[in-house]
Amino acid sequence: MFGLFKKNKMSEDDKHAESLPLTKKVQFETVPLSQVEIEMDDDPRLVLHYTPVNYYATKEKYLLCIFHYNEDYSEIFVRFEYRVDDLPRGKTKLWQIDKDLMRDILRKFGQNI
């Protein structure tokens, strides 16, 4: 019964990423998290083939991409979450990416950094 009250232990990378001052979120069409992890481990640029989705048009299920970064973009971490009805149903590990990849992902949404 006391196991219900245990907090999930966060890794050092998780703590460091969440301590970064800035966060940005964008949404993609649903892709299985296992596929995302394989592709991000092989070549992070494969995420550029994912289809952007408008959050307001498809709230039922989507892949949420969360960036944690600092002001000068020297440290950027990314994580993906599968969301159903705005509730998390699973998440991937963190990856550290470079500014160029973040810029290219955000350009798919019409955002420039």
Number of C-alpha atoms within 10 A of each C-alpha: 4 5 6 6 7 7 7 6 8 9 9 9 14 14 11 12 24 15 12 16 10 14 15 11 13 19 24 21 16 18 14 11 17 11 10 19 19 11 14 18 11 10 10 17 15 12 15 15 9 16 14 18 19 13 16 7 7 13 14 12 19 24 26 22 17 17 24 22 23 16 10 8 16 10 15 23 24 20 20 24 21 23 19 15 11 13 11 14 11 13 17 15 14 19 18 16 19 14 16 12 15 19 13 17 21 18 13 16 15 8 10 11 10
